[in-house]
Amino acid sequence: MNKLLPLYRGGVEAWECDQMRHMNVQFYMSKGSDAFAHLQNALGLSPSTIRATRKGLRFKTIRTQYKSEVHAGTALYGMGGIREVSGDILTGFIHIFDAIHGRLSAVYEFTADYADYDTDASLPLPGDIRAAAEELTDPHPDVFHPEPFAGTLMPNRPLDHMFESTRGSVDVWECDQFDHIEMRHVVGYFSDAATHIINAVGLTREIIRSRNLGSAALDYYSEFHAPIRKSTAILLKSGLIGAEKKIFRFGHNLINMDTGELAVTTTVIGVYFDMTTRKSVPLPKEFTDYPAEKLLKAQM
């Protein structure tokens, strides 16, 4: 039995690309979410089953690596599988490939549990779902597996020197059938924050354009702590963790303003690159000159 599952096939639309001329992170996430639905189906959690029981899998953590950029018109496909079943937690992966060049473009390594979509309570993994997952379990030693995330992760608490980077409310079209915000839109808030982050370190879009610079995320690690539902007021607070040579690190706290709960914490590693050569360059001096006392790493 082949335990590596085909989970996605599609392409990159022009409107999914941003000012860096590559597919934006939120649309990478939309492909990953589509693939996750196929993975659930392979485990016996078909759409009709999920609708009838109002229960299914949900992400607990997601590690995302962006391995190569893709552009408008690129054909994509996705593969994935289950690496481990431990207690009631599944560990799995989804890989998105550039079908034109046959290269890995994005990696999702995740943990997930089984939950009641109405109450958001974690539940024991049903026997049939567990059996299906165990049948598919394989460490997949020949499939890319990223090294552990480098550096300290954002803690599940507020930190000094974080600033407001996005504020909004969750609209109906941002939600799934159970009124939870879709992962694409969570990542979309992180993407929207990028402009505010560069402003916070003293850069403007005009300066960035004059230097022919673009920016790209390399690595994300997200942890999910509380639900976010339709019509929720949300606030994203961000801060620079550190910046050295070619690498910057920043952190996000996505806050449910209705309850005050910290819903998502995310740690991001990224680079700047030359828009013509598409090669990474040393960080702008505004990042490396940022006051050390304002860096979040001092509190982590």
N, C-alpha and C positions, 0 to 999 in steps of 0.2 A: 504494500500500500504506500502510495506517495503521500507523505505527510506535509509536504510543502504545497500550500494551497494557492491557486490563482484567485486573486481578490479584487483586482481593479483593471479596467481598460478604458482609456479616454484620451484626452489631449488638453493642450494649453490654449485657452482663448485669449485674444488680444486684450480683452477687458480684465483679465486676471493678472496682467503684468503691471508693474508700478513704474515710478520715475527712474528706477535703476535699470529698466528694460528687461527685467526677468520676472518670473512668476512670483507673486507676493506670498509671504508665509501663510496668510490666512487661506489661500487657495490650495497650497500644499496640504493644509490641514483638512480642507474639504475632501480632497482625494483620499486622505487617510481615514476620514470618517466613513466615506462610502465603502472603503475596503473593510472597515471594522464591522459594518452591517453584514457583509458577506461572510466574515469570520463567524459572527453569531449564528448565521443561518447554517453554516457547516457544523455547528455544535448542537443543532436542533432548535435553536431560537429563531424560528422563521418569523417574518413580519406578522403573520396571522396569530402565531403563538404569543408574541409579545403584546399584540393588541388585546388578545383575549385575557391574558393573565396580568397585564400591566406590570410585568416584571422582566428584567433582563440584565445584561452586563453593563457596567459603567466603569470608566477609567478612574483609577486611584492615583496613578502617576503616569506621566509620559516623558520619556527621554527622546528628543528629536535632534537629529543631526542632518544638516544640509551638506551634501557631498559634492554636488555639481549643479550649476544653475541651468534652468531651462527657459526657453523663450516662446513667444507666440507661435503656434503651429506645431510644436513638438508633440509627437505621439508618446503616450505614457502607458505603462502597465505596472501592476502591483502584485507582489507575492507576499505570503506571510505564513505564520504558524504559531503553535503553542510550544514554548520551551519547557514549561514546568507547571505542575499543579501542586500547590502547597497549602494544605488546609482548605480554606474556601477562596484562596487567591489564585488567579491565573496569571502567569507571566507569558507574554507573547510578543510578536513583532510583526510589523508591516513594512515592506520595502517598496519604494516607488522608483521605477527605472525609466530612463530616457530610452525609448524603443528605437529611436533613430540611430543612436551611437552605441546602444547596448550597455550603458553605464548606469551605475547606481546614483540616484539623484537625492533621495531623502530616506531617512531611516527613522522608524518609530519603534521604540522598545517600551512596552507598557506593562503595568499591572492593572488588573480589573477584578471587581467582585460582582456578586449577584445581588440585585437590589430591587426593592419595591419602588416603582417610579412615582407612586402617589405620596408615600410617607417618607421616601428617601432612606429608609432603614436598610442596613446590610442584612442579608439573609444567608442561611446555609445554602451551599451549592446543591441544587437538586440532583438526585442520583443519576438520572439519565443524562443530564448535562455534564456531570462529573465523568461518567463513563465515556462519553463522546470525547471530552477533552483529554482524558488519559489515553484513549486510543490514538489521538493525534499527537500526543506529547513526544517531542524529540528535541534534544539540545541543538540539533542542526549545526554540527561542528564545521561544516563546509560553507555555511552561510555567514556573511559578515555579522560580527557582534562587537559593538563599540566597547572600548575600554571604559572603566568607571568614570563618571563625570569628574573633571579636574577642578579642584578648588572647593571652597565652602559653599554650601547651598543656602539660599535665603531661608531664614528661620520663620516659623509660624507666629510672628509677632511684629508689631510696628517698630520701626527704627527711626532714629533722628536723621534729619537732612534728606528725607524723602519728600518729593514735591508732587503736586497734582499734575498728572500727565494726560488723563482722559476723564471726562465726566459725561454720563449719559443715562439712558434708561433702556431696558430691554424690550424691544418691539416684538409683536406677534410673529413677524416673518423671520426673526432671529431664533425662533424656538422650534423644538421638535413637537411631535403630537402629544407629548405629556407636559408641555409648557416649560421644559427646561431649555436654557440657552444652548444652541449648538456649539460644538467646539470651534468651528471655523470663526464664529463671531467673538469668542473669547480671545483667540489669537489675533483677530482683527483689532481688538482694543490695544493689544501689545504693539501691533504695527503702527497704529495711530499715534502711540506714545513716542515713537522714534523722533519725530520732528521736535517735540517738546524737550526731549533729552538733549538733542544737539543745541537747542536754544539755551538750556540750563548750563551748558559748559562754555557758552559764549560764541557759538557758531550760528550762522544764519544760512538759509537756502542760497542766498546770493554768494556768500563766501564759498560754500561747498561747490556751487556751479563754477565759480571763477577758478577753482583749483582742480576742476574736472574730476571730482571725487564722487564715488558712490559708497554705500555701506551695505553689508550683508551679515545676516545672522549665520553662525556656524553651528551653534549648539544651544538647545533649550532643555531645561529640566523643570517640569511643572508638577505640583502636588495639589490635590483637590480636597478641600476641607469642609465645604458647606455648599448647598445647592444655590443656584441662581435661576429664578423663574421669570416668566413673563411679567412685564410691567415693573420689575425691580429697578430701583434707582441704584446705579453703580458708580463707584469712584475707583480709579486706578491711580495708585501712588508709586513712583519710581525713584530710583537713586543709582548713582554710579558707585559700583563696588570697588573697582580699580581699573587702571589703564597702564599698560606697559608694552613698549616696543610696537608690535602690530595688533595687539589684542586688547579690546575693552570688555569689561564685564559690568552688567547692571542687573538690578533686581526689580521685580514688580510685586505689588500687593493689590489684588483685586478685591474690593470690599463691597459687601452687600449693605447699602446704606439704610435699607429698611430695618435690618436687624443689627447692624453694626458688626456682623461676623466677617472675618477674613475668609474669603471663599477660595481663592487660588493664590499660591505663591509660585513665582517663576524666576529662575536664574538664567541669564542670557550671556553667551559669549559671541562676540562679533568682530568684524574687521572693516577697514576702509580699503577701497580698491580704486585703481585708475579706470575711468569709464571707457577709455579707448583700448587699453591693453587687456582689461579685465583681470589684472593681477593685483594682489594685495600690496599695500604701501604702508610705511610707518604711520602711526596715528597722528592726526593733526595735533599741533602743540597745545591747542586749547584743552585737549583731553589730558595730556601728560602734565600740564601746568595747573590742573584743577586742584584746589586747596586740599591738602591731605586730611585736614581735620573734618572735611565734609564727606569723605569716602566711607561707604557703609562697611567696608571690611574691618574697620576699627571696632565695630560693634558685633562682629560675627566670630 
